[in-house]
Structures are given as C-alpha cells and as structure tokens.
Amino acid sequence: MSKYHVIAQNIPNLPWEDKPQGFKGPIWRYSGNPIIKRNPIEGIARVFNSAVVYHNREYIGVFRAETVATLPHLRLGRSKDGINWVIDEEEIKFVDEEGKDYRPYYAYDPRLVKVDGVFYIIWCTDFYGPSIGLAKTTDFKTFTRLENPFIPYNRNGVLFPRKINNKFKILSRASDNGHTPFGDIFISESPDLVYWGRHRHVMERGGSGWWQSLKIGGGPAPIETSEGWLTFYHGVVNTCNGYVYSIGGAILDLNEPSIVKYRCKNYLLTPELSYEETGFVPNVVFPCAALVDAETGRICIYYGAADTYVAIAFTTVDEVITYIKNNHESVGRDGGLGR
Ligand code: BMA
C-alpha cells in the first residue's frame, strides 16, 4: 500500500527494475542504459534530453536529435515498451496557426505534456536567441506552433499537466544567449496560452551543498501527489573542468506551486557512470520526462546523458518523496539559510 497518493494514469508495462541490493541512492539506473546510443539513425549523431508520454497503449517520444552537422532539432519516436525506440526519418514539421510551414532554426530540450486532452511540446527555440517554443498536437501528425510565451532569453519551459485554479502554469528559467552562468526557476500563468502573467519566483540556485550553486532549471512535467507537485529539476555546479549537471527534487504546493514545501539538499542522481561522465559534453544528467504508474507508484525518469545518449532511471513515489522530506532544507529569500 502506497503512503502517498499519486494522480496519474495506469501504465501497466512501465519500464522497471527493482532497486539493486545494497544501492544507497533514491534513484537507480536501468542496467541496460543507455537506451539510445550514438548514431542511432542515418544522419543523426546523438539523441539526448528527450520527452516521453504514454498514449493509446504505446510510448511516444519527442527527441532532441543532433544531425551530423550538429544542428539540434526535434524528432518523433514510438515504442511499445518505452525502451526500444523507432525514431522518425524526418524532423517534426510544424505549422503555424494559419497552417503555414514553420521551421525553427534550432530546437532542443523538449518537454511533452498532456493538458486537457491536448499534447504540448515546449522546447528551446530560436527567437532572436534562445527562448521558449510552444506547439500543440492531438494526433501526433499535425503540430501547430503557438505564439512564444516569453521574450528572449529563456529556457527550460515546463508546463504543468493540468490547469491550476483554471490557469495554465509554466516553469521557466530566464537565461542569456550562451551557456548561462546563473539562473533560478520562475512560474507564470495563463488563461489561454497566449497571455502570460502573475510571474512568481519558485526556487533559487544555491543550497548548503554546491551541486546546484550555479543555476537550476525545470525538468519533467511535475507529478501530482497527495503531498504536492513532485518536481525533478537539474542543478549545475561550475568546476575548473566545466559545468556538472545533476538531478534534484522538490515538492511544490498543489494550489500555489510557487511555494516550495520541500527541497532536497542532496542531488538525487549525479553523473557517475561512463555514459554520463564521457560524451559530447561530459558530466551531464538532464531529465526531461518522468512517467508514473498510478497503480504501483513506480516512476521511470528519462534523462539525457553527457549530451550524447538517452538513459532511464527508476524510483517510486513513496521512496523519492520520503527521501526529499527527510533531506529537506529551506533555501531562498524567504527563509532558510540566512543569505
Ligand atoms: C544546457 C542545455 C542542455 C545541455 C546542457 C549541457 O545549457 O543546452 O541541452 O544538456 O547545457 O551541455
């Protein structure tokens, strides 16, 4: 019997492995990682930082693919088991609201979220520099690009999977047009996905440990639980050998998700295995999707590894919430560490 209730669909064949004996962390990796390796299809060198949903008894992914000319764009993929993927030969073709072709110069780090029966792709797009792109689909055939929610520069847009008090909510992270050496997570709301406002600060970089001291950014769509919105995010530390990206966890208030109820002082997953430590960009674990099976509370997290591979890792609602609560610290302007 689960301690915490989760509001989600049932995914009977969610990828899963039990926690290895003796493993100490709250999230454990799939033994068959990485699930998408280098050069998976002709013309594509690397696939990573990608989003997945479960829909009509199959898994559908929106993948960040980099061509052999190193240009990031988005591709659709399908899978029966969430592990073995068939990725489209062509990139996703967007149209605008008048039905005219729309092709972003580059597109990366997609999230894929269903709200009220419509699937939304949120990604980092080119809008005079990196900004948040937004598109919708109901059939995974026509992808309609909507107005950009924010002016540049901004990344890591993450929609909540339902409206809250009748408003869409999105996390985002204001940035620069390079490798942004700063960044906190903010939240904004909209009645219609066109007009965005009531911007609030959610979480700032920092904490008593250093793994999230440089910047933080949203990850998968938050998971609705009886304890609040279970939110995985990425935290970055700068080192003399460059940035290191880890996965962190927090629980946001259900009705007012700008309020952080619990924030874990420890990372939940950090680069440790060769496919995370070595690749195009070393030392990166970057989560973009987390699927949960309501029946068992099992969670499967999809993350990019070293900007080169797609990998998955597992936890449960009970295990990860308990870990976050047991290792909670309050950080931020309104409380906590006294900075
Ligand atoms: C960020 C984004 C991510 C990438 C990370 C590490 O700025 O570009 O796509 O995984 O850097 O290179």
Boltz pocket constraint, residues with backbone or C-beta under 6 A from the ligand:
constraints:
  - pocket:
      binder: B
      contacts: [[A, 49], [A, 108], [A, 109], [A, 178], [A, 179], [A, 245], [A, 281], [A, 284], [A, 286], [A, 304], [A, 307]]
      max_distance: 6.0
